[in-house]
Amino acid sequence: MTMTTHRHNAPWWQTAVFYQIYPRSFQDSNGDGVGDLKGITSRLDYLSQFGVDALWISPFFKSPMRDFGYDISDYRAVDSLFGGMDDFRELLAAAHGRGIRVVIDLVVNHSSDEHPWFAEARSSRSNPKHDWYIWRPMNGPRRPNNWVSLFEQKSAWQPNPATGEWFLGTFTRNQPEFDWRNPELRKAIYDVARFWLDLGADGFRMDVATAYVKDDQFRSNPFKWNLSPDIFQEHIYDRNRPEVHGIFREFRAVAQSYPGDRVLIGETHGRDPALAASCHGSGDELHMAFNFEFLFSPWGARAFRERAERWYKFLPQGAWPNFTLSNHDQRRHYARYGKRDADARARVAAAMLLCLRGTPFLYYGEEIGMTCRRLGRAALRDPLGIATWPLSGYGRDPERTPMQWDDSPGAGFTSGTPWLPVNPDFPTRNVRAQMADPGSLWSWYAGLIRLRKAEPALALGSLTWLDAPPDVMAWTRELDGRSVSVYLNFGPRRRELAVRGGSALAAWSPTRGYGKGGPNRGDAVPASRRVLEGYGILIVGEGTR
Ligand code: GLC
């Protein structure tokens, strides 16, 4: 593997730019309309040219696809829709050959109801696997408590007549939940983790990691004013229990028994940054817990800065931050923020994501400004979208539409009929067109990634906020005497601000584009008061590298 270790000896995942692939939608290689592993392998040159260092690939394991792979029926097999185990080995080797790491999705809060473990467990109370799942005795029709299945918006308790019990499914009824208090179950899951680590996976994104442990008394959740999908409950008893930290420590020991800094990245359930931050423990739990602050932030310099500051403040000593603007569960940020000035805002957002202190996670297609469209009821596939249609939106399908590679029929994604409709803007908004255009959003992203690699201060440096006028977010990153200052105007109005001197590393504004009137890369920028145009961006470096 030709992978560079940073001269500051930071683990690779601290300097890496991550790129999330939703495998159904990235690249189809066999014309069945669904993306697959061979498809991903065929796009590795693209990913390498774009500059990403690590992939997080959403689940591709054997699954009845009730939740599109987040319901696994064999943890050690690739679903035939996506290919086979050899395709995974090939993908991994080809990625590693290009210096790209591969993190896979570990979905072990629950399995599919079609997993043989569950078939055994539900067959009788005396089956050795019975206690691998969560059960409550059934005494009449009354459910054990008020816990809900988020994707079906009804009780999470499902009857199992064979044993006269209820089982638990807080996502769909087809995702029965494990009892993580059971030591045999824990061992079985750590064996699954070892299986993939032995194959060479670089780590795991851990699905709903803070949901593993449930309240031992099965208390009902208290009421909270929050609409779908949390359905008016504060989820303190069906997830987010303190006992989960013990499990994280066990997982960490498994990861650490392998060479090469295998990484654990946890998804927490809920929007609470303090909860996410707590998952780092004291350097003995998860390496990173997703920071979802930006997924739910309104647009604006103040809003983003407050959220970034809050996240830095909550992180325990020594923990490493991360930032995300889009993923497969939330509306893409291009759609969220793009009601006006969409392209300019996407550039400002990209500069923020790639210049803050913390590992950036990109979601496939954000580099070309893929957006979310309303889908007709008939096109919906996501169980959440189907259950909540039309009341609370359209579920998660709009952010999962096929990657827009070119303007050919099927957008270069498939030669068949895509499993979700391709966004209608693909003839003009696609990778091929944007790669050929040095002024495109794609080129802006690729340039920022190059800059991050060229400037260790941007990856690893300290961060100091700078005073700035309204709508402007400004900060300096500093490492070994070299500083990089970033000035972002989130608003459409020109703003005057004090700029630290140095040489321009990147500049952009909607009226001037790159350079052209503004500073070109390498131009000296005197320390002065300067005007930053509406949505203007200026990045300045000072000191020797
Ligand atoms: C996580 C995943 C989501 C999935 C759910 C249940 O939130 O990101 O896509 O549906 O867990 O596994």
Boltz pocket constraint, residues with backbone or C-beta under 6 A from the ligand:
constraints:
  - pocket:
      binder: B
      contacts: [[A, 67], [A, 70], [A, 71], [A, 107], [A, 171], [A, 207], [A, 208], [A, 267], [A, 328], [A, 329]]
      max_distance: 6.0
